[in-house]
Amino acid sequence: MNVLPPPEEKAAYVERMFARIARGYDRVNRVMTFGLDQGWRRKVVEYVAPPVNGHALDVGTGTGDFLPELAAWAREGIVIGVDFTVPMMRAGQPKIADLTANGRAFFIAGDALQLPFPDNTFDSITTGFVLRNVVDIPAALREMYRVARPGAMMACLEVARPRNPIVRWGHRLYFEQVVPWIGALLGGDRRAYTYLPQSARLFPSPDRLAEMMREAGWRYVFYRLYGLGAVAIHVGAKV
Ligand SMILES: C[S@@+](CC[C@H](N)C(=O)[O-])C[C@H]1O[C@@H](n2cnc3c(N)ncnc32)[C@H](O)[C@@H]1O
């Protein structure tokens, strides 16, 4: 069953889907990734190394899993999570409640393709499992570049396909057959977790994504694979 929407309906489809699964989103993530997802996010934040009093942005922040880690680095700075699905941010509000009370972390509703920030604003930018969902990946990469300060680092966490043929076969079986059921049982939404492997299939390879980052202006681009090659972290700098 193909659940992928046509491009002109993708943004509305994605927003509705994440609004539906917002409450169970974190639980499904932990189970589906065998608890590895938070370690990958910590790695992403290490790559962008937010300065102590810096400004950090997480694009497509969802329930804000990156924000406490960004705030732990930028301990005298400000961290912002931007997303166009308000129920996802609402579900994550308790995670950043203390930081928000101290004026250090905020959720802001906005589109990754038209970020609601001036040019050259952020020292560090993260984005996790988002680019697969946007209609125009180059435009999202250019927007992040626009709002990054010269000297800023950006890191992107996304799904990839393992290169080892045996691991790739097992991963495909798990991702396409098991994950939709985990989503159905724990997240109450089989369709959303069928979209996940289907959208992953169309996502550019890590080499191609690195190229797209360079085309968007990012420099010193490299990537590393994690989770037996099931996810990639791409890193770039604005010079
Ligand atoms: C798979 S979730 C990832 C959430 C979070 N980054 C994480 O690591 O768990 C994808 C998120 O990207 C958001 N998203 C997708 N396209 C977007 C866009 N064009 N603008 C803003 N947010 C977007 C969705 O609303 C959703 O919350």
The ligand as an SDF file (V2000), in Angstrom:
LIG
                    3D

 27 29  0  0  0  0  0  0  0  0999 V2000
   10.1020   12.7830   12.4290 C   0  0  0  0  0  0  0  0  0  0  0  0
    9.7360   14.2740   13.2470 S   0  0  0  0  0  0  0  0  0  0  0  0
   11.2930   14.6870   13.9630 C   0  0  0  0  0  0  0  0  0  0  0  0
   11.1680   15.4520   15.2380 C   0  0  0  0  0  0  0  0  0  0  0  0
   12.4820   15.7190   15.9680 C   0  0  0  0  0  0  0  0  0  0  0  0
   13.3760   16.5070   15.1640 N   0  0  0  0  0  0  0  0  0  0  0  0
   13.1460   14.4520   16.4070 C   0  0  0  0  0  0  0  0  0  0  0  0
   14.3600   14.3390   16.2400 O   0  0  0  0  0  0  0  0  0  0  0  0
   12.4750   13.5860   16.9530 O   0  0  0  0  0  0  0  0  0  0  0  0
    9.6400   15.4120   11.9150 C   0  0  0  0  0  0  0  0  0  0  0  0
    9.1820   16.7770   12.3480 C   0  0  0  0  0  0  0  0  0  0  0  0
    9.4470   17.6890   11.2880 O   0  0  0  0  0  0  0  0  0  0  0  0
    8.3730   18.5870   11.2160 C   0  0  0  0  0  0  0  0  0  0  0  0
    8.3470   19.1570    9.8650 N   0  0  0  0  0  0  0  0  0  0  0  0
    8.2500   18.5190    8.6870 C   0  0  0  0  0  0  0  0  0  0  0  0
    8.2700   19.3980    7.6690 N   0  0  0  0  0  0  0  0  0  0  0  0
    8.3830   20.6280    8.2340 C   0  0  0  0  0  0  0  0  0  0  0  0
    8.4500   21.9460    7.7100 C   0  0  0  0  0  0  0  0  0  0  0  0
    8.4060   22.1890    6.3860 N   0  0  0  0  0  0  0  0  0  0  0  0
    8.5570   22.9690    8.5700 N   0  0  0  0  0  0  0  0  0  0  0  0
    8.5990   22.7580    9.9090 C   0  0  0  0  0  0  0  0  0  0  0  0
    8.5280   21.5370   10.4660 N   0  0  0  0  0  0  0  0  0  0  0  0
    8.4250   20.4840    9.6360 C   0  0  0  0  0  0  0  0  0  0  0  0
    7.1580   17.7440   11.5390 C   0  0  0  0  0  0  0  0  0  0  0  0
    6.0810   18.5420   11.9400 O   0  0  0  0  0  0  0  0  0  0  0  0
    7.6890   16.8510   12.6370 C   0  0  0  0  0  0  0  0  0  0  0  0
    7.4800   17.3850   13.9100 O   0  0  0  0  0  0  0  0  0  0  0  0
  1  2  1  0
  2  3  1  0
  2 10  1  0
  3  4  1  0
  4  5  1  0
  5  6  1  0
  5  7  1  0
  7  8  2  0
  7  9  1  0
 10 11  1  0
 11 12  1  0
 11 26  1  0
 12 13  1  0
 13 14  1  0
 13 24  1  0
 14 15  1  0
 14 23  1  0
 15 16  2  0
 16 17  1  0
 17 18  1  0
 17 23  2  0
 18 19  1  0
 18 20  2  0
 20 21  1  0
 21 22  2  0
 22 23  1  0
 24 25  1  0
 24 26  1  0
 26 27  1  0
M  CHG  2   2   1   9  -1
M  END
$$$$
